[in-house]
Amino acid sequence: MNSRLEDVLVITVRKSFWASKEAEVFPRRIYARVFFGHSTNLADSLIVALRGLLAILLRPPRIVLLGSVERLVPWFIRARRAGLLRGAKLVVTNQLHLDEEQLRQVDRVILYARPLIEAAGPALRERAVFAHLPADGDFDAARRAARPGDHAFAGGGADRDFETLLEAVTDTDLRLEIVACSPERLGSVPPNCEVRGRMPLPAFLERMAGACFVVVPLRDPDSPHGQTTVVQALALGKAVIATRSPGVVDYVEDGREGLLVAAGDVGGYREALLRMSGDEQLRVSCERQARRRAESLSYSEFKGRISAVCSQLVG
């Protein structure tokens, strides 16, 4: 155990990395409990914030690390400004929209895309640290449960452009399965496509594992989204077709792990889909590179990165 990490107080929701064995490298962890429907409920968030402040009062840490508790970030920024963190430094994750005044109270912001750091203002760039987003899920179980097919798979929620993807496969022999948060919004669906609604993560990964390759279409060319689905696909050893965007390019290189397409480019998506479907040599090569890329997307690698960030701050 790194003795410096005993001086880090982690406040988070128990999910993804923070529910894993690797997270135990941080011995002081406070997990949000669900009393009122969901962990992001205002009352649940308030309760875990008060528990965190009480822990700081009773035994002041040297660092407060906010994990998957986005709602708490502005609250703890105000708490630090008021002196309630008792001299502790503040580390937050995946925060792109803090203003300069808020950033004065933050020592490190862990972000999952280097282009987003490079495009940020000076205040965020000075505090930002890049870490690869770890892939979340039981991928061995997904592979065992999957029924292999010759179709493409697309899924996810934030900023997804399924409409462009549906237009790209219309009047082709390509088969496509989509798992969408709001399938009713997609309107008319061509006969070679199947659309499903939201499902639990194991079922989602099972559907992904059974596909020939994975597509992550995004609306915004400057989108920070899509990483979760991309890293899950790579962890399953799948070739990926994705929108060329700041949130994706650290994970997929065009022609290496997959193919990148401009946002909203129907013809570009159709060409990429037909190429990936028809060129077995390309697809196998991309799958091989996907598996290599996935080695840097493990919980173990993420643990080492954030542990190093915290150790350096304590030191």
C-alpha positions as CSV (number, residue, x, y, z in Angstrom):
1,M,0.0,0.0,0.0
2,N,1.3,3.4,-0.9
3,S,1.3,5.3,2.4
4,R,0.7,8.6,0.7
5,L,-2.7,7.3,-0.6
6,E,-3.9,6.9,3.0
7,D,-4.1,10.7,3.0
8,V,-6.6,10.7,0.1
9,L,-10.3,10.7,0.8
10,V,-12.3,9.4,-2.1
11,I,-16.0,10.4,-2.4
12,T,-17.8,8.6,-5.2
13,V,-20.7,6.4,-6.4
14,R,-19.9,2.7,-6.2
15,K,-19.8,1.9,-10.0
16,S,-17.3,1.1,-12.7
17,F,-13.7,1.5,-11.5
18,W,-14.9,2.7,-8.1
19,A,-16.7,-0.7,-7.5
20,S,-13.6,-2.7,-8.4
21,K,-10.9,-4.4,-6.4
22,E,-8.4,-2.0,-7.9
23,A,-10.1,1.0,-6.2
24,E,-9.1,-0.4,-2.8
25,V,-5.7,1.1,-3.4
26,F,-7.4,4.1,-1.8
27,P,-8.2,3.0,1.8
28,R,-10.4,6.0,2.6
29,R,-13.5,5.8,0.4
30,I,-17.0,7.1,1.0
31,Y,-19.6,5.7,-1.3
32,A,-22.9,7.4,-2.1
33,R,-25.8,5.3,-0.8
34,V,-29.2,5.2,-2.5
35,F,-32.0,6.2,-0.1
36,F,-34.3,8.0,-2.5
37,G,-34.5,6.3,-6.0
38,H,-31.1,7.0,-7.5
39,S,-27.6,7.9,-6.4
40,T,-27.8,11.2,-8.3
41,N,-31.0,12.2,-6.4
42,L,-30.5,15.6,-4.7
43,A,-31.2,14.2,-1.3
44,D,-28.7,11.3,-1.8
45,S,-26.1,13.7,-3.1
46,L,-26.6,16.0,-0.1
47,I,-26.2,13.1,2.3
48,V,-23.0,11.8,0.8
49,A,-21.6,15.4,0.7
50,L,-22.4,15.9,4.4
51,R,-20.8,12.5,5.2
52,G,-17.7,13.6,3.3
53,L,-17.5,16.9,5.1
54,L,-17.9,15.2,8.5
55,A,-15.0,12.8,7.6
56,I,-12.8,15.8,6.7
57,L,-13.7,17.4,10.0
58,L,-12.9,14.3,12.1
59,R,-9.7,13.4,10.2
60,P,-8.5,15.9,7.7
61,P,-7.1,14.3,4.5
62,R,-4.4,15.9,2.3
63,I,-6.4,15.3,-0.8
64,V,-10.2,15.0,-1.5
65,L,-10.8,13.1,-4.7
66,L,-14.3,13.3,-6.2
67,G,-15.0,10.2,-8.4
68,S,-18.3,9.6,-10.1
69,V,-20.2,12.3,-8.2
70,E,-20.5,15.2,-10.7
71,R,-23.2,16.9,-8.8
72,L,-20.9,17.3,-5.8
73,V,-18.1,19.1,-7.6
74,P,-19.5,22.7,-7.3
75,W,-20.5,22.0,-3.7
76,F,-17.0,21.0,-2.7
77,I,-15.5,23.9,-4.6
78,R,-17.6,26.2,-2.5
79,A,-16.7,24.2,0.6
80,R,-13.0,24.6,-0.1
81,R,-13.4,28.4,-0.7
82,A,-15.1,28.5,2.7
83,G,-12.2,26.6,4.4
84,L,-14.3,23.5,5.1
85,L,-11.8,21.1,3.4
86,R,-9.2,22.1,6.1
87,G,-6.3,22.6,3.7
88,A,-7.0,19.5,1.6
89,K,-6.2,19.7,-2.1
90,L,-9.1,18.9,-4.5
91,V,-9.0,16.5,-7.4
92,V,-12.0,16.1,-9.7
93,T,-12.7,13.9,-12.7
94,N,-14.2,14.6,-16.2
95,Q,-15.0,18.2,-15.6
96,L,-14.7,20.4,-18.7
97,H,-17.0,23.3,-17.9
98,L,-15.7,24.8,-14.7
99,D,-15.1,28.5,-14.9
100,E,-11.8,30.2,-13.9
101,E,-13.0,31.1,-10.5
102,Q,-14.0,27.5,-9.8
103,L,-10.8,26.2,-11.2
104,R,-8.8,28.3,-8.6
105,Q,-10.2,25.9,-6.0
106,V,-9.2,22.7,-7.9
107,D,-5.7,21.3,-8.0
108,R,-6.1,18.6,-10.7
109,V,-8.8,17.7,-13.2
110,I,-8.5,14.2,-14.6
111,L,-9.8,14.1,-18.3
112,Y,-10.1,11.3,-20.8
113,A,-9.1,13.1,-24.0
114,R,-5.9,15.0,-24.8
115,P,-7.5,17.1,-27.6
116,L,-10.0,18.5,-25.1
117,I,-7.1,19.5,-22.8
118,E,-5.2,21.1,-25.7
119,A,-8.3,23.1,-26.7
120,A,-9.1,24.3,-23.2
121,G,-8.3,27.6,-21.7
122,P,-5.1,28.2,-19.7
123,A,-6.7,27.7,-16.3
124,L,-7.9,24.2,-17.2
125,R,-4.8,23.2,-19.1
126,E,-2.6,24.0,-16.1
127,R,-4.6,21.6,-13.9
128,A,-5.6,18.9,-16.4
129,V,-4.1,15.4,-16.4
130,F,-4.9,12.9,-19.1
131,A,-5.8,9.3,-18.3
132,H,-7.3,6.7,-20.6
133,L,-10.9,5.9,-19.6
134,P,-11.0,2.3,-18.4
135,A,-13.3,-0.1,-20.1
136,D,-16.2,-1.1,-17.8
137,G,-17.9,-4.5,-17.9
138,D,-17.4,-8.3,-17.7
139,F,-16.1,-8.9,-21.2
140,D,-15.4,-12.6,-20.8
141,A,-19.0,-13.2,-19.8
142,A,-20.2,-11.1,-22.7
143,R,-18.2,-13.2,-25.1
144,R,-19.5,-16.4,-23.7
145,A,-23.1,-15.3,-23.9
146,A,-22.9,-13.7,-27.4
147,R,-24.4,-15.1,-30.5
148,P,-22.0,-14.2,-33.3
149,G,-23.5,-12.5,-36.3
150,D,-22.5,-10.6,-39.5
151,H,-24.2,-7.3,-38.5
152,A,-22.8,-4.0,-37.2
153,F,-23.7,-2.8,-33.7
154,A,-24.3,0.8,-32.5
155,G,-25.4,1.9,-29.0
156,G,-25.2,4.5,-26.3
157,G,-26.9,7.7,-25.5
158,A,-25.1,11.0,-25.3
159,D,-24.8,12.9,-28.6
160,R,-25.5,9.8,-30.7
161,D,-26.4,10.4,-34.4
162,F,-28.3,7.2,-35.2
163,E,-30.3,9.0,-37.8
164,T,-27.3,9.5,-40.1
165,L,-26.3,5.9,-39.5
166,L,-29.7,4.7,-40.5
167,E,-29.7,6.7,-43.6
168,A,-26.2,5.3,-44.5
169,V,-27.4,1.7,-44.4
170,T,-30.7,2.3,-46.2
171,D,-31.0,0.5,-49.5
172,T,-27.8,-1.6,-48.7
173,D,-27.4,-5.2,-47.8
174,L,-25.7,-4.2,-44.5
175,R,-27.4,-5.4,-41.3
176,L,-27.4,-3.1,-38.3
177,E,-28.5,-3.4,-34.7
178,I,-29.0,-0.3,-32.5
179,V,-29.5,-0.1,-28.8
180,A,-30.8,3.4,-28.1
181,C,-32.0,5.2,-24.9
182,S,-35.0,6.6,-26.8
183,P,-35.7,4.3,-29.8
184,E,-39.1,6.0,-30.4
185,R,-37.3,9.1,-31.5
186,L,-35.7,7.4,-34.5
187,G,-38.8,7.3,-36.6
188,S,-38.9,5.0,-39.6
189,V,-36.3,2.3,-39.5
190,P,-35.2,0.4,-42.7
191,P,-35.9,-3.4,-42.8
192,N,-32.3,-4.3,-42.5
193,C,-32.1,-2.6,-39.1
194,E,-33.2,-3.7,-35.7
195,V,-33.6,-1.1,-32.9
196,R,-33.8,-2.0,-29.2
197,G,-34.3,0.1,-26.1
198,R,-32.2,0.7,-23.0
199,M,-30.9,-2.5,-21.4
200,P,-28.6,-3.6,-18.5
201,L,-24.9,-3.4,-19.1
202,P,-24.3,-7.2,-19.4
203,A,-27.0,-7.5,-22.1
204,F,-25.6,-4.4,-23.9
205,L,-22.1,-5.9,-24.0
206,E,-23.5,-9.3,-25.0
207,R,-25.2,-7.7,-28.1
208,M,-21.9,-5.8,-28.8
209,A,-19.8,-9.0,-28.5
210,G,-22.0,-10.7,-31.0
211,A,-21.6,-8.1,-33.7
212,C,-19.1,-8.1,-36.5
213,F,-17.9,-4.6,-35.7
214,V,-19.1,-1.5,-33.7
215,V,-20.2,1.9,-34.9
216,V,-20.2,5.1,-32.7
217,P,-21.8,7.9,-34.6
218,L,-21.8,11.4,-32.9
219,R,-23.6,14.6,-33.9
220,D,-21.0,17.1,-32.9
221,P,-17.5,17.1,-34.6
222,D,-16.2,18.6,-31.3
223,S,-18.0,16.1,-29.1
224,P,-16.4,14.9,-25.8
225,H,-18.7,11.9,-25.8
226,G,-18.6,8.3,-27.1
227,Q,-15.6,7.1,-25.2
228,T,-17.4,4.6,-23.0
229,T,-18.8,2.6,-25.9
230,V,-15.5,2.9,-27.9
231,V,-13.4,1.5,-25.0
232,Q,-15.9,-1.3,-24.4
233,A,-15.7,-2.3,-28.1
234,L,-11.9,-2.3,-28.0
235,A,-12.0,-4.4,-24.8
236,L,-14.1,-6.9,-26.8
237,G,-11.5,-6.8,-29.6
238,K,-14.0,-5.2,-32.1
239,A,-13.1,-3.0,-35.0
240,V,-14.7,0.4,-34.6
241,I,-16.2,3.0,-37.0
242,A,-16.6,6.3,-35.2
243,T,-17.0,10.0,-35.7
244,R,-13.7,11.8,-35.9
245,S,-13.9,13.9,-32.7
246,P,-11.8,15.0,-29.7
247,G,-13.3,12.4,-27.4
248,V,-12.5,9.5,-29.8
249,V,-9.1,10.1,-31.4
250,D,-7.1,9.0,-28.3
251,Y,-8.7,5.6,-28.7
252,V,-9.2,4.9,-32.4
253,E,-6.6,5.8,-35.1
254,D,-8.0,5.9,-38.6
255,G,-7.0,2.7,-40.4
256,R,-5.5,1.1,-37.2
257,E,-8.3,0.2,-34.6
258,G,-11.0,1.2,-37.1
259,L,-12.2,4.0,-39.4
260,L,-13.0,7.6,-38.6
261,V,-15.7,9.5,-40.4
262,A,-16.7,13.2,-40.4
263,A,-19.8,14.0,-38.3
264,G,-23.0,13.8,-40.3
265,D,-21.4,12.4,-43.4
266,V,-23.9,9.9,-44.7
267,G,-21.7,8.9,-47.7
268,G,-18.7,8.6,-45.5
269,Y,-20.4,6.3,-43.1
270,R,-21.8,4.1,-45.9
271,E,-18.3,3.8,-47.5
272,A,-16.8,2.9,-44.1
273,L,-19.5,0.4,-43.3
274,L,-19.2,-1.3,-46.7
275,R,-15.4,-1.3,-46.5
276,M,-15.3,-2.8,-43.0
277,S,-18.0,-5.4,-43.9
278,G,-16.4,-6.4,-47.1
279,D,-12.6,-6.3,-46.3
280,E,-11.9,-9.2,-43.9
281,Q,-8.2,-8.4,-43.9
282,L,-8.8,-4.8,-42.7
283,R,-11.3,-6.0,-40.1
284,V,-9.0,-8.6,-38.7
285,S,-6.1,-6.2,-38.6
286,C,-8.3,-3.6,-36.7
287,E,-9.4,-6.3,-34.3
288,R,-5.8,-7.2,-33.5
289,Q,-4.9,-3.5,-32.9
290,A,-8.1,-3.1,-30.8
291,R,-6.9,-5.8,-28.5
292,R,-3.5,-4.2,-28.2
293,R,-5.1,-0.8,-27.4
294,A,-7.3,-2.4,-24.8
295,E,-4.3,-3.2,-22.7
296,S,-4.0,0.4,-21.7
297,L,-7.7,0.6,-20.9
298,S,-7.8,-1.7,-17.8
299,Y,-8.7,-0.8,-14.3
300,S,-5.1,-1.6,-13.3
301,E,-3.8,1.0,-15.7
302,F,-6.3,3.6,-14.5
303,K,-5.4,2.8,-10.8
304,G,-1.8,3.4,-11.5
305,R,-2.5,6.7,-13.3
306,I,-4.7,8.3,-10.6
307,S,-2.5,6.9,-7.8
308,A,0.5,8.7,-9.4
309,V,-1.5,11.9,-9.7
310,C,-2.4,11.8,-6.0
311,S,1.0,10.7,-4.8
312,Q,2.6,13.6,-6.6
313,L,0.2,16.1,-5.0
314,V,0.8,14.7,-1.6
315,G,4.5,14.7,-2.1
